[in-house]
Amino acid sequence: MNEQEIQGRIRELLATRLNALGLSASDVDDGMNLTRSGVLDSFALMELLGQIEEEFGVQLDFDHLAVDDFTSVRGMGRAFAKALAG
């Protein structure tokens, strides 16, 4: 699975949360910081990351990631693509 496919799946997982906030997927740019923008609080972010880890069967090593690597759709896509590749 490539980075763009992973980003698409992340957007699918975010859909319910976005709908609850009155937002659509088009309101969220790939580089938008999801925590600073209020789309996700820290608990919701960890829940989303857990869902993605479970779905793809990988775990991210947070010790080797910058905050920006997992607070945006682009960053998460990149981090999970790297974890899946290696």
C-alpha positions in Angstrom: 0.0 0.0 0.0 1.5 3.4 -1.0 1.4 6.7 0.9 -1.6 8.1 -1.0 -3.7 4.9 -0.4 -2.8 5.1 3.3 -3.9 8.8 3.3 -7.2 7.8 1.7 -7.8 5.2 4.4 -6.9 7.7 7.1 -9.5 10.1 5.6 -12.1 7.4 5.7 -11.4 6.7 9.3 -11.7 10.5 10.0 -15.0 10.8 8.2 -17.2 10.2 11.3 -15.3 12.6 13.4 -15.4 15.3 10.6 -19.1 14.8 10.2 -19.7 15.3 13.9 -17.8 18.6 13.7 -19.8 19.7 10.6 -16.8 19.3 8.3 -16.2 17.3 5.2 -13.0 15.6 3.9 -12.5 18.6 1.6 -12.2 20.9 4.6 -9.1 19.1 5.8 -5.9 19.7 3.9 -3.4 16.9 3.9 -0.9 19.1 5.8 -3.4 20.5 8.3 -2.4 19.9 11.9 -5.4 17.9 13.2 -4.8 18.7 16.9 -4.1 22.4 16.6 -7.1 22.8 14.3 -9.4 21.1 16.8 -10.3 18.2 14.6 -8.7 15.7 17.0 -7.9 16.0 20.7 -5.0 14.0 22.1 -7.3 11.1 23.0 -8.9 11.0 19.6 -5.5 11.2 17.9 -4.2 8.2 19.9 -7.4 6.3 19.1 -7.0 7.0 15.4 -3.4 6.0 15.4 -4.3 2.7 17.2 -7.0 2.0 14.6 -4.5 2.5 11.8 -1.8 0.4 13.5 -4.3 -2.4 14.0 -5.6 -2.2 10.4 -2.2 -2.3 8.8 -0.6 -4.6 11.4 2.3 -2.3 12.2 3.3 -0.1 15.2 4.8 3.3 14.9 8.0 4.0 16.9 7.1 7.3 18.4 10.6 7.7 19.8 11.8 8.2 16.2 9.0 10.5 15.0 8.5 14.2 15.2 5.1 15.5 16.3 4.4 16.6 12.7 4.8 13.0 11.6 1.5 12.0 13.2 -0.7 15.1 13.5 -1.6 15.5 9.8 -3.0 13.1 7.2 0.2 13.6 5.2 2.5 12.9 8.1 0.6 9.8 9.2 0.5 8.5 5.6 4.3 9.0 5.3 5.0 7.4 8.8 2.8 4.4 8.1 4.1 3.9 4.6 7.6 3.9 6.0 6.6 1.4 8.8 5.0 -0.9 6.2 8.1 -0.8 4.0 10.6 -1.5 6.6 
